[in-house]
Amino acid sequence: MGREKSDGQRLSIIIPVLNEERSLARILSAFESWERTTSEIIVVDGGSTDRTLDIAGDYPCTVISAAKGRASQMNAGANYATGEILLFLHADTTLPAAAAQLIEEALHREVGDSKGFKRADWGWFDVRLDGDGFAFRVIEWFMTVRARLTRVCTGDQALFVRRDLFEAVGRFPELPLMEDVALSKTLRRAARARPIVKRVTTSSRRWQRQGVVRTVLLMWELRMRYFLGESPQALHKRYYPERRAVE
């Protein structure tokens, strides 16, 4: 059961974590200047074994536990949240200044299509990778353009959505991978979206660790196989081969 909704609460920021001691302090410190009467930060731990929980305890946020898995953790955070607007933030992604105001403005604007103009009910941010080099500028450009053309965003882009819409479409599907893509596809059929030009900054560590070309090709492969109908469970094993080896 979720908590009773607060009269003044407007925005709930939900951060799923699992062993994020390297990045969590940087992410949470960015919220210290936020107006806490109209926003809340919920860190949802999936069973961290490093110092993640200790670090979260040093900041004005609520920490809850949930079954491991980004989808289940984000759904648990949404269930606990009291805000009218939910923002799902990866633990390696930093929001721009005045993000709360930007979201409010985005969701109050009307978006037009062939059926006329209606209020936007969900959206995401354009993205910037924190790595240096021309290759990262190209990757982030393609990520931004792809999301705007397809109305399908990834978790790196800080998806935000009105609570009533999120609940109406069934929340995040309990998938081990591609849960953000699946939710975006459902949301785009149900409501108007409003992307925000101001960019979030996300980590480029996976590209740096595995190599830019190799990672880009892997992402394209996974997305293509998903759209062709392959199960997220199989894609998860392809994306995290080291976990399969341990298991």
Backbone as numpy.savetxt, mean C-alpha at the origin, in Angstrom:
# Nx Ny Nz CAx CAy CAz Cx Cy Cz
-13.64 -7.95 15.81 -14.47 -6.75 15.81 -13.60 -5.50 15.81
-13.97 -4.51 15.06 -13.25 -3.26 15.05 -13.68 -2.37 16.20
-12.96 -1.33 16.43 -13.32 -0.39 17.48 -14.43 0.52 17.01
-15.09 1.14 17.97 -16.13 2.10 17.61 -15.49 3.29 16.93
-16.09 3.74 15.87 -15.55 4.84 15.09 -15.56 6.14 15.88
-14.45 6.87 15.83 -14.34 8.16 16.52 -14.96 9.27 15.69
-15.64 10.19 16.36 -16.30 11.28 15.64 -15.29 12.15 14.88
-14.08 12.31 15.45 -13.13 13.20 14.82 -12.13 12.51 13.91
-12.15 11.16 13.92 -11.15 10.42 13.16 -11.48 10.46 11.68
-10.51 10.80 10.87 -10.75 10.90 9.44 -9.91 9.91 8.65
-8.63 9.80 8.97 -7.70 8.99 8.18 -7.00 7.96 9.06
-7.03 6.71 8.63 -6.29 5.64 9.30 -5.20 5.14 8.37
-3.96 5.18 8.83 -2.81 4.72 8.06 -2.42 3.34 8.58
-2.48 2.35 7.71 -2.27 0.95 8.10 -0.97 0.46 7.48
-0.04 0.02 8.34 1.30 -0.38 7.89 1.54 -1.84 8.25
1.50 -2.75 7.30 1.83 -4.15 7.59 3.34 -4.32 7.69
3.81 -5.05 8.71 5.26 -5.20 8.89 5.61 -6.65 9.18
6.81 -7.01 8.79 7.41 -8.30 9.14 8.92 -8.12 9.04
9.56 -8.02 10.20 11.02 -7.83 10.27 11.47 -6.61 9.46
10.95 -5.47 9.85 11.25 -4.21 9.15 12.07 -3.25 10.01
13.00 -3.78 10.80 13.77 -2.93 11.70 14.64 -1.92 10.95
15.00 -2.20 9.72 15.87 -1.29 8.98 15.15 -0.04 8.49
13.86 -0.14 8.24 13.16 0.99 7.62 12.05 1.60 8.47
11.58 0.90 9.49 10.37 1.34 10.19 10.55 2.67 10.90
11.69 2.89 11.55 11.90 4.15 12.27 11.82 5.34 11.33
12.40 5.21 10.16 12.36 6.31 9.19 10.92 6.60 8.76
10.14 5.56 8.56 8.76 5.74 8.13 7.93 6.39 9.24
8.04 5.87 10.45 7.22 6.38 11.55 7.62 7.78 11.99
8.90 8.11 11.90 9.34 9.44 12.32 8.74 10.53 11.44
8.38 10.19 10.22 7.78 11.17 9.31 6.40 11.60 9.78
5.78 10.83 10.67 4.43 11.16 11.14 4.42 11.99 12.41
5.58 12.27 12.98 5.62 12.92 14.29 5.01 14.32 14.26
5.03 14.97 13.12 4.47 16.32 13.02 3.01 16.32 12.56
2.42 15.15 12.36 1.04 15.08 11.88 0.05 15.45 12.98
-1.10 15.92 12.56 -2.20 16.21 13.47 -2.85 14.90 13.91
-2.66 14.52 15.16 -3.10 13.21 15.60 -4.58 13.14 15.96
-5.26 14.28 16.02 -6.69 14.25 16.35 -7.54 13.81 15.17
-6.99 13.87 13.97 -7.77 13.49 12.79 -7.14 12.33 12.02
-6.08 11.75 12.55 -5.45 10.61 11.88 -4.90 9.65 12.92
-4.76 8.41 12.53 -4.19 7.39 13.41 -3.27 6.50 12.58
-2.27 5.93 13.25 -1.30 5.05 12.60 -1.39 3.69 13.26
-1.62 2.67 12.46 -1.76 1.31 12.96 -0.70 0.44 12.31
0.21 -0.09 13.11 1.23 -1.01 12.64 0.74 -2.43 12.90
0.68 -3.23 11.85 0.15 -4.59 11.97 1.30 -5.58 11.78
1.68 -6.24 12.87 2.83 -7.14 12.82 2.40 -8.56 12.47
3.18 -9.19 11.60 2.89 -10.55 11.18 3.79 -11.59 11.81
4.43 -11.24 12.95 5.30 -12.20 13.63 6.77 -11.88 13.52
7.12 -10.61 13.63 8.52 -10.20 13.49 9.40 -10.83 14.56
10.62 -11.17 14.17 11.58 -11.74 15.11 12.78 -10.82 15.33
12.77 -9.64 14.71 13.85 -8.68 14.92 13.35 -7.58 15.86
13.84 -6.37 15.75 13.49 -5.29 16.67 12.30 -4.45 16.17
11.55 -4.94 15.24 10.44 -4.17 14.68 9.48 -3.69 15.76
9.05 -4.56 16.65 8.08 -4.18 17.68 8.67 -3.18 18.66
9.94 -3.33 19.02 10.59 -2.37 19.91 10.63 -0.99 19.27
10.94 -0.94 18.00 11.00 0.35 17.29 9.62 0.98 17.22
8.62 0.21 16.88 7.26 0.75 16.80 6.81 1.31 18.14
7.25 0.68 19.23 6.87 1.15 20.56 7.43 2.51 20.92
8.41 2.98 20.19 9.01 4.30 20.44 8.23 5.43 19.79
7.19 5.11 19.03 6.45 6.13 18.28 4.97 6.10 18.63
4.27 7.22 18.42 2.84 7.30 18.76 1.96 6.58 17.75
2.03 5.27 17.78 1.21 4.46 16.89 0.62 3.30 17.68
-0.37 2.67 17.13 -0.96 1.48 17.72 -0.38 0.26 17.03
0.01 -0.74 17.81 0.57 -1.97 17.26 -0.37 -3.12 17.55
-0.76 -3.85 16.51 -1.58 -5.04 16.68 -0.90 -6.19 15.94
-1.34 -7.40 16.22 -0.78 -8.59 15.58 -1.84 -9.25 14.71
-1.38 -9.92 13.67 -2.29 -10.62 12.76 -1.54 -11.79 12.14
-2.28 -12.69 11.52 -1.66 -13.80 10.81 -0.74 -13.27 9.72
0.41 -13.90 9.56 1.40 -13.45 8.58 0.83 -13.49 7.18
1.12 -12.44 6.44 0.61 -12.29 5.08 0.11 -10.87 4.91
0.61 -10.19 3.90 0.29 -8.77 3.75 -1.21 -8.53 3.67
-1.95 -9.35 2.93 -3.39 -9.16 2.80 -4.09 -9.32 4.13
-3.79 -10.38 4.85 -4.45 -10.60 6.14 -4.07 -9.53 7.15
-2.84 -9.06 7.11 -2.42 -8.01 8.03 -3.12 -6.69 7.72
-3.25 -6.35 6.45 -3.92 -5.10 6.10 -5.41 -5.17 6.40
-6.02 -6.32 6.19 -7.43 -6.47 6.54 -7.64 -6.36 8.05
-6.72 -6.93 8.82 -6.81 -6.81 10.28 -6.68 -5.36 10.71
-5.76 -4.64 10.08 -5.61 -3.22 10.40 -6.84 -2.43 10.06
-7.46 -2.73 8.93 -8.69 -2.04 8.53 -9.81 -2.34 9.51
-9.87 -3.56 10.00 -10.90 -3.94 10.96 -10.74 -3.18 12.27
-9.49 -2.93 12.66 -9.21 -2.21 13.90 -9.36 -0.70 13.74
-9.19 -0.21 12.54 -9.15 1.24 12.29 -10.50 1.90 12.56
-10.44 3.20 12.84 -11.66 3.98 13.09 -11.90 5.04 12.02
-10.96 5.24 11.13 -11.08 6.34 10.16 -12.07 6.07 9.05
-12.54 7.15 8.46 -13.44 7.05 7.31 -12.67 6.74 6.03
-11.39 7.09 6.02 -10.51 6.82 4.88 -9.38 5.93 5.35
-9.09 4.89 4.59 -8.01 3.96 4.92 -6.88 4.13 3.92
-5.66 4.22 4.43 -4.47 4.31 3.58 -3.56 3.14 3.94
-3.18 2.36 2.95 -2.34 1.19 3.17 -0.92 1.51 2.71
0.01 1.46 3.67 1.37 1.94 3.42 2.37 0.84 3.70
3.20 0.53 2.71 4.27 -0.43 2.93 5.32 0.17 3.86
6.01 -0.69 4.59 6.95 -0.23 5.60 8.24 0.32 5.01
8.40 0.28 3.71 9.58 0.88 3.07 9.19 2.05 2.18
8.00 2.62 2.42 7.50 3.72 1.59 7.19 4.92 2.46
7.64 6.09 2.03 7.44 7.33 2.78 6.45 8.22 2.05
5.48 8.74 2.79 4.48 9.64 2.21 5.06 11.04 2.02
4.55 11.79 1.07 4.99 13.18 0.91 4.42 14.06 2.01
4.98 15.24 2.17 4.44 16.20 3.13 3.00 16.54 2.75
2.18 16.77 3.77 0.78 17.14 3.57 -0.02 16.05 2.86
0.38 14.79 3.04 -0.32 13.70 2.37 -1.79 13.63 2.76
-2.08 13.86 4.04 -3.48 13.80 4.49 -4.34 14.83 3.76
-3.82 16.03 3.63 -4.56 17.08 2.92 -4.72 16.73 1.44
-3.69 16.17 0.84 -3.76 15.78 -0.57 -4.83 14.71 -0.79
-4.94 13.78 0.13 -5.96 12.74 0.02 -7.35 13.33 0.15
-7.53 14.22 1.13 -8.83 14.88 1.30 -9.23 15.60 0.02
-8.30 16.33 -0.56 -8.60 17.07 -1.78 -8.92 16.13 -2.94
-8.17 15.04 -3.04 -8.40 14.09 -4.14 -9.78 13.46 -4.05
-10.21 13.15 -2.84 -11.49 12.47 -2.68 -12.68 13.43 -2.69
-12.42 14.71 -2.75 -13.50 15.67 -2.87 -13.67 16.18 -4.30
-12.73 15.80 -5.17 -12.84 16.21 -6.57 -13.70 15.21 -7.34
-14.38 15.73 -8.33 -15.16 14.85 -9.19 -14.30 14.39 -10.36
-14.49 13.14 -10.74 -13.74 12.54 -11.84 -14.72 12.19 -12.94
-14.38 12.56 -14.17 -15.30 12.35 -15.28 -14.94 11.15 -16.13
-15.97 10.53 -16.70 -15.79 9.52 -17.73 -16.98 9.59 -18.67
-17.22 8.55 -19.44 -18.30 8.58 -20.43 -19.68 8.69 -19.80
-19.76 8.39 -18.50 -21.05 8.44 -17.81 -21.26 9.75 -17.05
-20.30 10.66 -17.16 -20.44 11.94 -16.46 -19.42 12.09 -15.35
-19.72 12.96 -14.39 -18.79 13.25 -13.31 -19.33 12.72 -11.98
-18.43 12.11 -11.21 -18.77 11.62 -9.88 -17.58 11.83 -8.97
-17.85 11.83 -7.68 -16.81 11.96 -6.67 -15.89 10.74 -6.69
-14.59 10.98 -6.52 -13.64 9.87 -6.42 -13.77 9.21 -5.05
-13.58 7.90 -5.02 -13.70 7.15 -3.78 -12.42 6.39 -3.41
-11.44 6.41 -4.28 -10.18 5.76 -3.95 -9.08 6.34 -4.85
-7.84 5.98 -4.56 -6.74 6.49 -5.37 -5.40 5.99 -4.88
-4.35 6.60 -5.37 -2.98 6.22 -5.04 -2.07 7.40 -5.37
-0.80 7.27 -5.02 0.19 8.30 -5.30 1.09 7.88 -6.45
1.57 8.85 -7.21 2.68 8.58 -8.11 3.88 8.17 -7.25
4.88 7.54 -7.87 5.93 6.93 -7.08 7.32 7.38 -7.51
8.21 7.43 -6.53 9.63 7.69 -6.77 10.43 6.61 -6.06
11.43 6.06 -6.73 12.34 5.11 -6.12 13.52 5.86 -5.51
13.99 5.40 -4.36 15.05 6.15 -3.67 16.45 5.86 -4.19
16.59 4.97 -5.15 17.90 4.68 -5.70 18.38 5.74 -6.67
19.70 5.89 -6.76 20.30 6.82 -7.72 20.48 6.12 -9.07
20.48 6.90 -10.11 20.73 6.34 -11.43 19.55 6.45 -12.36
19.86 6.54 -13.64 18.84 6.74 -14.66 17.85 5.58 -14.73
18.33 4.36 -14.48 17.45 3.19 -14.57 16.27 3.31 -13.62
16.50 3.84 -12.42 15.40 3.97 -11.46 14.40 5.04 -11.88
14.89 6.09 -12.57 13.96 7.11 -13.07 13.05 6.51 -14.15
13.61 5.63 -14.96 12.80 4.99 -16.01 11.77 4.05 -15.38
12.19 3.27 -14.39 11.28 2.32 -13.74 10.13 3.05 -13.08
10.44 4.10 -12.32 9.36 4.82 -11.62 8.42 5.50 -12.60
8.96 5.96 -13.74 8.09 6.57 -14.75 7.10 5.55 -15.30
7.60 4.36 -15.61 6.72 3.31 -16.12 5.70 2.88 -15.07
6.10 2.80 -13.80 5.16 2.44 -12.74 4.02 3.45 -12.66
4.37 4.72 -12.73 3.38 5.79 -12.63 2.44 5.78 -13.83
3.00 5.70 -15.02 2.18 5.73 -16.23 1.29 4.49 -16.31
1.84 3.34 -15.99 1.04 2.11 -16.03 -0.17 2.19 -15.11
0.05 2.70 -13.89 -1.06 2.80 -12.94 -2.13 3.76 -13.44
-1.71 4.88 -14.02 -2.69 5.86 -14.50 -3.47 5.34 -15.71
-2.81 4.59 -16.58 -3.48 4.07 -17.77 -4.42 2.92 -17.45
-4.01 2.05 -16.54 -4.78 0.84 -16.25 -5.70 0.98 -15.04
-5.47 2.02 -14.22 -6.19 2.16 -12.95 -5.94 0.95 -12.05
-4.74 0.42 -12.15 -4.31 -0.68 -11.28 -2.99 -0.25 -10.64
-2.98 -0.10 -9.33 -1.77 0.33 -8.64 -1.19 -0.82 -7.83
0.03 -0.65 -7.39 0.69 -1.64 -6.54 0.81 -1.08 -5.13
1.16 -1.96 -4.20 1.26 -1.54 -2.81 2.28 -0.45 -2.56
3.28 -0.35 -3.43 4.29 0.69 -3.29 3.72 2.09 -3.46
2.52 2.20 -3.99 1.95 3.51 -4.33 0.94 4.02 -3.31
0.88 3.39 -2.13 0.08 3.89 -1.02 -1.40 4.06 -1.40
-2.04 2.96 -1.67 -3.46 2.98 -2.02 -4.29 3.52 -0.87
-5.23 4.41 -1.18 -6.17 4.91 -0.17 -7.59 4.74 -0.69
-8.54 4.53 0.23 -9.90 4.20 -0.18 -10.87 4.56 0.95
-12.05 4.96 0.58 -13.09 5.19 1.58 -13.44 3.85 2.23
-13.60 3.88 3.55 -13.88 2.65 4.28 -15.11 1.92 3.75
-16.18 2.66 3.49 -17.42 1.99 3.07 -17.23 1.26 1.74
-16.45 1.83 0.83 -16.18 1.16 -0.44 -15.30 -0.07 -0.22
-14.27 0.07 0.60 -13.36 -1.04 0.90 -14.13 -2.24 1.44
-15.06 -1.98 2.34 -15.84 -3.06 2.91 -16.85 -3.61 1.91
-17.39 -2.73 1.07 -18.40 -3.16 0.10 -17.83 -4.12 -0.94
-16.56 -3.93 -1.31 -15.96 -4.80 -2.33 -15.31 -6.05 -1.74
-15.37 -6.20 -0.43 -14.87 -7.42 0.18 -13.45 -7.37 0.72
-12.88 -6.16 0.84 -11.53 -5.99 1.38 -10.47 -6.64 0.48
-9.25 -6.76 1.01 -8.19 -7.41 0.24 -8.48 -8.91 0.14
-8.39 -9.49 -1.04 -8.51 -10.95 -1.13 -7.31 -11.58 -0.43
-7.55 -12.68 0.25 -6.49 -13.33 1.02 -5.56 -14.10 0.09
-4.71 -13.36 -0.61 -3.77 -13.94 -1.56 -2.35 -13.75 -1.06
-1.44 -14.67 -1.33 -0.05 -14.51 -0.91 0.73 -13.50 -1.75
0.19 -13.13 -2.91 0.84 -12.18 -3.81 -0.24 -11.59 -4.71
-0.03 -10.37 -5.20 -0.95 -9.70 -6.12 -2.25 -9.26 -5.45
-2.28 -9.20 -4.14 -3.50 -8.75 -3.47 -3.81 -7.29 -3.79
-2.78 -6.48 -3.99 -2.99 -5.08 -4.33 -3.55 -4.93 -5.74
-3.04 -5.72 -6.67 -3.54 -5.69 -8.04 -4.99 -6.16 -8.08
-5.28 -7.24 -7.36 -6.65 -7.77 -7.35 -7.63 -6.76 -6.78
-7.25 -6.08 -5.69 -8.15 -5.08 -5.11 -8.33 -3.91 -6.06
-7.26 -3.46 -6.69 -7.37 -2.34 -7.64 -8.35 -2.67 -8.76
-8.26 -3.87 -9.29 -9.16 -4.27 -10.37 -10.61 -4.27 -9.93
-10.84 -4.66 -8.68 -12.21 -4.63 -8.15 -12.68 -3.20 -7.93
-11.81 -2.37 -7.37 -12.17 -0.98 -7.09 -12.45 -0.19 -8.36
-11.67 -0.43 -9.40 -11.85 0.36 -10.63 -13.19 0.06 -11.29
-13.74 -1.13 -11.05 -15.06 -1.45 -11.58 -16.18 -0.85 -10.73
-15.87 -0.58 -9.47 -16.91 -0.15 -8.54 -16.98 1.36 -8.35
-15.89 2.09 -8.58 -15.88 3.51 -8.23 -14.82 4.26 -9.03
-14.91 5.59 -8.98 -13.93 6.45 -9.65 -12.66 6.56 -8.81
-11.53 6.65 -9.49 -10.24 6.78 -8.81 -9.63 8.14 -9.10
-8.81 8.61 -8.15 -8.09 9.88 -8.33 -6.64 9.71 -7.90
-5.72 9.52 -8.83 -4.31 9.45 -8.46 -3.77 10.82 -8.06
-2.78 10.82 -7.19 -2.18 12.05 -6.70 -0.80 12.22 -7.33
-0.56 13.37 -7.91 0.70 13.63 -8.62 1.89 13.67 -7.67
1.69 14.23 -6.49 2.77 14.27 -5.50 3.21 12.84 -5.20
4.52 12.60 -5.16 4.99 11.23 -5.14 5.34 10.70 -3.75
5.04 9.42 -3.53 5.62 8.72 -2.39 7.02 8.28 -2.80
7.86 8.04 -1.80 9.21 7.54 -2.07 9.32 6.13 -1.50
9.66 5.19 -2.35 9.74 3.80 -1.90 11.14 3.24 -2.13
11.45 2.20 -1.40 12.79 1.63 -1.45 13.06 0.93 -2.79
14.27 1.06 -3.24 14.71 0.36 -4.46 15.55 -0.86 -4.12
15.44 -1.32 -2.86 16.34 -2.38 -2.39 16.19 -3.68 -3.18
14.96 -4.02 -3.60 14.82 -5.29 -4.33 15.51 -5.23 -5.69
15.48 -4.05 -6.34 16.18 -3.91 -7.62 17.69 -3.93 -7.41
18.14 -3.28 -6.34 19.57 -3.22 -6.06 20.11 -4.58 -5.64
19.30 -5.34 -4.92 19.74 -6.64 -4.43 19.80 -7.68 -5.54
18.80 -7.69 -6.41 18.70 -8.73 -7.43 19.13 -8.27 -8.82
19.38 -6.96 -8.96 19.73 -6.42 -10.26 18.52 -5.83 -10.95
18.72 -4.67 -11.57 17.60 -3.94 -12.17 16.93 -4.74 -13.27
17.71 -5.20 -14.24 17.12 -5.91 -15.39 16.42 -7.18 -14.94
17.06 -7.94 -14.09 16.47 -9.20 -13.62 15.17 -8.95 -12.88
15.13 -7.93 -12.04 13.93 -7.65 -11.26 12.80 -7.17 -12.15
13.11 -6.28 -13.09 12.07 -5.79 -14.01 11.48 -6.94 -14.81
12.32 -7.81 -15.33 11.83 -8.95 -16.10 10.98 -9.88 -15.24
11.39 -10.06 -13.98 10.60 -10.90 -13.08 9.23 -10.29 -12.82
9.18 -8.97 -12.61 7.90 -8.30 -12.37 6.98 -8.44 -13.59
7.53 -8.25 -14.77 6.72 -8.40 -15.99 6.21 -9.83 -16.12
7.09 -10.78 -15.83 6.70 -12.19 -15.92 5.55 -12.51 -14.96
5.69 -12.07 -13.70 4.67 -12.36 -12.70 3.34 -11.73 -13.06
3.40 -10.48 -13.50 2.16 -9.79 -13.85 1.48 -10.47 -15.05
2.25 -10.85 -16.05 1.68 -11.51 -17.22 1.06 -12.86 -16.84
1.77 -13.62 -16.02 1.25 -14.93 -15.61 -0.01 -14.77 -14.77
-0.06 -13.71 -13.97 -1.26 -13.46 -13.17 -2.45 -13.14 -14.06
-2.25 -12.25 -15.03 -3.35 -11.88 -15.91 -3.77 -13.03 -16.81
-2.88 -14.01 -17.02 -3.23 -15.19 -17.80 -3.91 -16.26 -16.96
-4.03 -15.98 -15.66 -4.81 -16.87 -14.81 -4.03 -17.78 -13.88
-2.71 -17.64 -13.81 -1.95 -18.49 -12.90 -2.24 -18.10 -11.46
-2.21 -19.06 -10.57 -2.60 -18.82 -9.18 -1.57 -17.95 -8.46
-2.03 -17.07 -7.56 -1.09 -16.27 -6.77 -0.17 -17.13 -5.92
-0.63 -18.32 -5.52 0.21 -19.21 -4.73 1.45 -19.64 -5.52
1.24 -19.97 -6.79 2.37 -20.36 -7.64 3.30 -19.17 -7.90
2.72 -17.99 -8.09 3.52 -16.80 -8.32 4.33 -16.44 -7.08
3.76 -16.66 -5.91 4.46 -16.38 -4.66 5.72 -17.24 -4.55
5.63 -18.49 -4.95 6.79 -19.37 -4.91 7.87 -18.91 -5.91
7.42 -18.37 -7.02 8.37 -17.85 -8.02 9.04 -16.58 -7.51
8.29 -15.74 -6.79 8.81 -14.46 -6.32 9.72 -14.64 -5.10
9.40 -15.64 -4.26 10.18 -15.88 -3.04 10.75 -17.30 -3.05
11.64 -17.62 -3.99 12.17 -18.99 -4.05 12.95 -19.37 -2.80
13.55 -18.37 -2.13 14.34 -18.68 -0.94 13.46 -19.16 0.20
12.21 -18.68 0.27 11.30 -19.13 1.31 10.88 -20.57 1.07
10.69 -20.93 -0.19 10.33 -22.30 -0.52 11.47 -23.24 -0.13
12.71 -22.79 -0.34 13.85 -23.64 -0.01 13.90 -23.92 1.49
13.58 -22.90 2.30 13.59 -23.06 3.75 12.45 -23.96 4.20
11.26 -23.77 3.56 10.09 -24.54 3.94 10.27 -26.02 3.56
